[in-house]
Amino acid sequence: MEQKSYPIPYRSQLQEKIEPGQTLIIKGSTIDESQRFTVNLHCKSADFSGNDVPLHMSIRFDEGKIVMNSFSNGEWGKEERKSLPFKKGTPFDVRIRAHDDRYQDFEHRLPLSSVSHLSIDGDLYLNQVHWGGKYYPIPYESGIAQGLSVGRTLMVFLCPEKKAKRFNINLLKRNGDIALHFNPRFDEKTVVRNALQAGDWGNEEKEGKIPFEKGVGADLKITNEEYGFQIYVNDVRFCSFAHRSDPHDITGLQIQGDVELTGIQIH
């Protein structure tokens, strides 16, 4: 599939105010010659004409750092610097999550509600820009409208906690059985897959290394196919799980454990 590519410099106006819990997802790639690129959240206009900039994030390959700052009342604040978690010449996935009092690891110096524009500049190819998500309580439980019938896909945008031991995702049947129990276990360095029928667990499946990292966001995709579930993590196929019961009767979702949710989609 050909990837969408956005022009650089990129400018956009937010359709509505940022809510606490929302995440800005930026995906793209860099080239070997990349020096820097920046992501900015602006007030009133997507430029540096003097309006406030609540968050300026500068990814600096030439310094091996991410630099964060804000511009308020005509002045830059104090820089916050962190080591750079990715290399130039490779794809990247940057996520900025807004909390009540801070973006992930950066204190708000200006109110969230003031952000109206986004700009992205520099040495990069830009493939995806997406605002979404909200706060999801853990444990999380919800019905699935129209059910997760064969042909449908569940997307879970998640981030294991920094001290996570385990979390699990259950696909529930109408009668209370669990069609799929997906259970990453950091304490055992494995992912257990199982099903619960009439109160009894079946045989555990454990093949494969754990595809999640503590404190690092990930996209989990579970597609219900005729003979089993296909499971992908960050668009890479992780495993399949053969159906142990009728696959047309999945009506609920449960998520528990040491994990933060940033989005859930079913299509």
JOBEL-V448158 format. One record per backbone hydrogen bond with DSSP energy under -0.5 kcal/mol. CO is the residue of the C=O (numbers start at 0). NH is the residue of the N-H. E is the energy in kcal/mol with one decimal. If there is no record, write none. Layout:
# JOBEL-V448158
CO_NH_E, CO_NH_E
This chain:
# JOBEL-V448158
5_125_-0.6, 9_119_-2.1, 11_117_-2.6, 18_21_-2.1, 21_97_-2.8, 22_24_-0.6, 22_131_-1.9, 23_25_-0.5, 23_95_-2.4, 24_129_-2.1, 25_93_-3.0, 26_126_-2.5, 26_127_-2.2, 27_91_-2.8, 28_124_-3.2, 30_33_-2.0, 30_88_-0.5, 34_60_-2.1, 34_61_-1.4, 35_122_-2.9, 36_58_-3.2, 37_120_-1.8, 38_56_-3.0, 39_41_-0.6, 39_118_-2.2, 40_54_-1.3, 41_115_-3.0, 41_116_-1.7, 42_44_-1.6, 44_46_-1.5, 51_42_-2.2, 52_70_-2.3, 54_40_-2.8, 55_57_-0.5, 55_68_-2.0, 56_38_-2.7, 56_58_-0.6, 57_59_-0.7, 57_66_-2.7, 58_36_-1.8, 58_60_-0.7, 59_62_-0.6, 59_63_-1.4, 59_64_-1.8, 63_83_-1.7, 64_59_-2.9, 64_66_-0.5, 65_81_-2.4, 66_57_-3.2, 67_79_-2.7, 68_55_-2.8, 69_71_-0.5, 69_76_-2.5, 70_52_-2.8, 71_74_-1.6, 74_71_-2.8, 79_67_-3.0, 81_65_-3.1, 86_89_-0.9, 89_29_-1.3, 91_27_-1.8, 93_25_-2.9, 94_96_-0.6, 95_23_-2.9, 96_98_-0.6, 96_103_-1.5, 97_20_-4.8, 100_107_-2.2, 101_98_-3.5, 102_105_-2.9, 105_102_-2.7, 110_113_-1.5, 111_17_-0.5, 111_114_-1.9, 115_13_-2.7, 116_41_-2.8, 117_11_-2.2, 118_39_-2.7, 119_8_-0.5, 119_9_-3.0, 120_37_-2.4, 121_123_-1.5, 124_28_-2.2, 124_126_-0.6, 125_5_-3.1, 127_26_-2.3, 129_24_-3.1, 131_22_-3.5, 139_254_-2.7, 141_252_-2.9, 142_144_-0.6, 143_146_-2.3, 146_148_-1.3, 148_151_-2.3, 151_223_-2.5, 152_266_-2.3, 153_221_-2.7, 154_264_-2.5, 155_157_-0.6, 155_219_-2.9, 156_261_-3.0, 156_262_-1.4, 157_217_-3.0, 158_259_-2.3, 159_214_-2.3, 160_163_-1.8, 164_185_-2.1, 164_186_-1.3, 165_257_-3.0, 167_255_-2.3, 168_181_-2.8, 169_171_-0.6, 169_253_-2.2, 170_178_-2.2, 170_179_-1.1, 171_250_-2.0, 171_251_-1.6, 172_175_-2.1, 176_172_-3.0, 176_178_-0.6, 177_195_-2.0, 179_170_-2.4, 179_181_-0.6, 180_182_-0.6, 180_193_-1.6, 181_168_-2.6, 182_191_-2.4, 183_166_-1.7, 183_185_-0.5, 184_187_-0.7, 184_188_-0.9, 184_189_-1.9, 189_184_-3.4, 191_182_-2.8, 192_204_-2.4, 193_180_-2.7, 194_196_-0.5, 194_201_-1.9, 195_177_-1.7, 196_199_-2.1, 199_196_-2.7, 204_192_-2.4, 212_215_-1.7, 215_159_-0.6, 217_157_-2.6, 217_219_-0.6, 218_233_-3.1, 219_155_-2.8, 220_222_-0.5, 220_231_-2.9, 221_153_-2.9, 222_224_-0.9, 222_229_-2.5, 223_150_-3.8, 226_242_-1.9, 227_224_-2.3, 228_240_-2.1, 229_222_-2.8, 230_237_-3.1, 230_238_-1.6, 231_220_-2.9, 232_235_-1.4, 235_232_-2.7, 238_230_-2.8, 240_228_-2.7, 245_248_-0.8, 248_173_-1.3, 248_250_-0.7, 249_147_-2.4, 250_143_-2.6, 251_171_-2.7, 252_141_-2.4, 253_169_-2.9, 254_138_-0.6, 254_139_-3.1, 255_167_-2.5, 256_258_-1.8, 257_160_-2.1, 259_158_-2.4, 260_135_-0.5, 262_156_-3.1, 264_154_-3.4
